[in-house]
Each structure stands twice: as C-alpha cells, then as structure tokens.
C-alpha cells in the first residue's frame, strides 16, 4: 500500500491515491509482518540481493501462496510476480 499510495499521489494527486488505497483494501488481503516472514525475507535478501522492502514483499507472497503485482522490475525473474 505504501508504494501504491506514494506513486499514485506523486503522479495524480492525493484524491486518486486515496481511491487506489480504498480499492486495494476492498480487493486484497493484508498480511501482517511476523517473525517467520522477517527471517525468510532476510534469507531471500542474502540469496537474491533484494533490498529489505522487496525481500519482505517477496517473502510474504511466497509464504502465503500469493501473487505479486508490481511495476518494480526487481521482481521480473520471479514466477509468482506479474510486472506491469
């Protein structure tokens, strides 16, 4: 949500960013960071070179059988990611 809000607010303004967040809240599942995700993310970062935030996103998706939909090319080689 951080990246969605930030990018849309920067490009189109706060009203559109708030609309995007409302849509995201209604159409996705939010998963809280926990110890399991944090440790898995640290291992992923060491293995792949992903920065902390990207490693946390990837770890969360991996451990919850979720798909990553992003415009971030750091995810382009991961099978559970759709880069748009």
Secondary structure as UniProt FT lines:
FT   HELIX           2..12
FT   HELIX           14..27
FT   HELIX           35..48
FT   HELIX           52..63
FT   TURN            64..65
FT   STRAND          68..70
FT   HELIX           73..75
FT   TURN            76..77
FT   TURN            79..80
FT   STRAND          81..83
//
